[in-house]
Amino acid sequence: MKTISLEFSKLQILKEKERWRLYFILVTEHPEDNDKMVISTFPDPYIRLKPNQDNQINFEPEGSPGTDGLFVIERNMPEDQRLKAHIYLRQSRKKIRSLGDSLQDMKTTLGGDAFEIIDELMGTTVPWLVFTKKALPLIGKVLSQIQDKDMGFVSMDESFKEESDLNSILERTNTFSTGEAKIWWKWKVNDSE
């Protein structure tokens, strides 16, 4: 069985240096139910960047090749070998934020299209809110109700068809939609057979 994992390698803020309290919101497909999506936010409470860090954080430690970055998800390869994953970057305006409260607020906003909040999905211990695929257009409304600063969106959608026959690492980079930050990530394709 092939598995895929997502790791973040580096994040750079493309604005003037200041103190940043950053976190991510990930929306992706449910690993076991094609009619559902999941959303979560991490890390908890947030990534803290100070001016002396030159507006960037390297998630991969210095060392030998093959070191891991910030682990995001791991799951079985989808049957069609394609995966949707959208990442949002936010600047927390609060000194303390509650992951549980954030997911509960999202659940309330999505109403009947939201299901349960579950733990330990896709190799992580962060809680995930499960919702219907048809509610995906409502995610913009959900995010607009979060009072933190929106620093943009990046699509990490990937087709693994060409790489599916090999163990491979797909390195990617992109600038967030606001132009305020840039992220580097890796999709790893593993054959566990």
Disulfide bonds with the S-S distance in Angstrom:
none
